[in-house]
Amino acid sequence: MYFTDRGLEELEEQRGDERVNLAWLADRMRAFVETNPEFEDTVDRLATFLARDEGDEADSEEEEVSEAVES
């Protein structure tokens, strides 16, 4: 188990039955960064990861390969 799993397990236990929207999540992430600015890059990377569909990454990688082959 990773150290971060403890927090994820707590989140699931405490709020696992709740439904939230992404605007609420973004607001909570902003509040976290305001009180913990040293994690701004990490939170931004997580938000970007969550924002992108898995299919988007595959499309992006294919485009990069195509561009490299064409060059």
N, C-alpha and C positions, 0 to 999 in steps of 0.2 A: 504494500500500500504506500502510495506517495503521501508526503506530509500534507499536500493540498487536499487530499481526499477527505480529511477530517472536516474541513470547512464545507466541502460539497455534501458530505453525508449529513452534516448539521442542517444545511439548507434544505435538503430533501426531507429530513425528518420534521423540521419546523414548518416548512411552507410547501411541502410536496403536493398537497391537495389543492393549493390555490391556483387560480388562473390569473396570469398577468399579461399585459400587452408590452410590446417592445418599446413604446414611448415611456412607460413606467420604468423599464429596465435601464434605458438610456439615462433617464433622470437620476436613478439611483447610482449609476456608474459615474455620472458627473459629480454628484455629491461626494462620492468616495474620493475622486481625484481632487476635489476642492480641499478635503481634509488630509489627503495623502498625496501631495503633488509629486513625490518621488516615484509614484506608480503610473504617472500619466502615459508614458510610452507603452507600458504593459497593458493598461486598460484600452488604449487606442488599438493595439494589435489584436486584443480579444474582440473588441467591437468590430473591427474589420473582418476578422475570421467569421464572426457570427453573421455579419451582413452579407457575406458572399455565399452563394449556393455552391454546393460541391461541384455541380456541373459547370459553374462559371470558371473554376480553377482549371478543369480539364480543357475547356475552350481556350483559356488564356495560355496554357502550356502548348497547345497545338498551334496557336498563332505564333508563339515565340519560335517554335521549331520551324514553321513555315518561313518566317522571316529570316531565320539563320540560314536555311537552305537556299533561299533566293539571293542572299548576299554574296 
